[in-house]
Amino acid sequence: MNLKNLVNPAGAPHQPSTTRHLKAQARRLLAPQPDTVVVVQELTCHQPGCPPVETVVAVLTTHGTRRWTVPRPLAQITPTDLEQVLARSPDHDGPVPGPSPCPSDGEIHGADDH
């Protein structure tokens, strides 16, 4: 399987290097413990008022999960965007992930902005 041929939900070619770069930046900004899992994933959103594609940054630890949502495709997220979103309160912070609220205005949001 050639990973360069994968297609993301937005239909643009998937760039694994972009995902790796954003994940490494999230690790630097959040400075989690070595055994903490950091996930950066682009998802399709089907809720009314939600952008068609959003990117989720999740931090999974033995104590729970923190999650931030960026209402844009992964390829459109800049290092500044990621720094701004991770500086805010997470959309979810607890032991069991809940549904992600989708902002409708195209802005980057944390839990305090909903």
N, C-alpha and C positions, 0 to 999 in steps of 0.2 A: 504494500500500500504506500503510495506516494503522498506524504502529508502536505505537500505543496498544493495538491489538488482539492483539499478540503474546502468546503464553502461554509461560511457563517450564515446565521439566520437572515442577515441583511442582503445576502446574495453576493457580497464582495469576497474575493479570495481571502482565506484565513491566513494570518501571519503569526505563526507561533512565536517569532522573535518579539513581537509587540506584547504578547501575553507575558512572556518571560521578563521583559523589561519592566512592565507595570507591576508585576509580582515582586520583582527585586526592589523596586522603588517603594512599594508598600511595606516590605520588610524593613527597609532602612528607616522609613518614617515612623513606623509603629514600634520598632525594636522589640519584637516578641521573643519569648523564650525559644531556645533552639528546637524544642519538640512541638512547637506551635505550627499548625498548618495554615498557610495563606493561600486562598483561592481567588483567582480573577477569572470571571466567566461571563461571556456574552449570552444573553437570553432573549427569547422572543416573548413579548408581553401581550396578552390577549384581553386585558381588562379595559373597559371604556375609559377614555381620557388618558390612557397610558401611551407613551411612545412605542412604536412597533418593536424597537430593539433597545435593550438597556444592558448595562454592564454592572455586574455585582462583584464587590470585593468582600470576601468573608474571611474572618479569622476564627479558626476552630481550636479550642484548647480543652483540656480536661475539665475546666470549670464552666464552659459554655461557648456560645457563638456570638460574635459581633458581626454585623453586616451593614454595608453601605451600598446604596444604589445610585448609579449615574445614568440619567436618561438619554444615553447616546451609545452608538456602537463603539466597541473597544478601540477601533482604529482612529476614532475621532477624539479620544481622550488624551489631553496633553499632560505632561508632568505637573504643570501648575494646577490643572483640574483635579488631579489625584491628590495633590497636597491639600487643596482646599476642602475636598470632600472628607478626607481622613481627619482633618482638624475639627470637624463637627461631630456631634453625637451620632452614634450609629443608628440606622433605621431599626435594627433589632439588637438587643443586648440581653442575653439570657440563655437558659439551658436548652430551650426547645425553640427552633426557628418557627416564626409565624409567617403569615403572608406578607409580602413586601408591598407597602403602599406605593402606588405609582403617581409621581407628581405629574400634573397636566400642563405645566407651563414651560417645560423644556430646560428648567434650571436644575442645578445640582442641589440635592437636598440631604439633610441629616434629619434625625428624629425631631429636633427642635423646630424644624421649618414646616411641619405638616399641620 
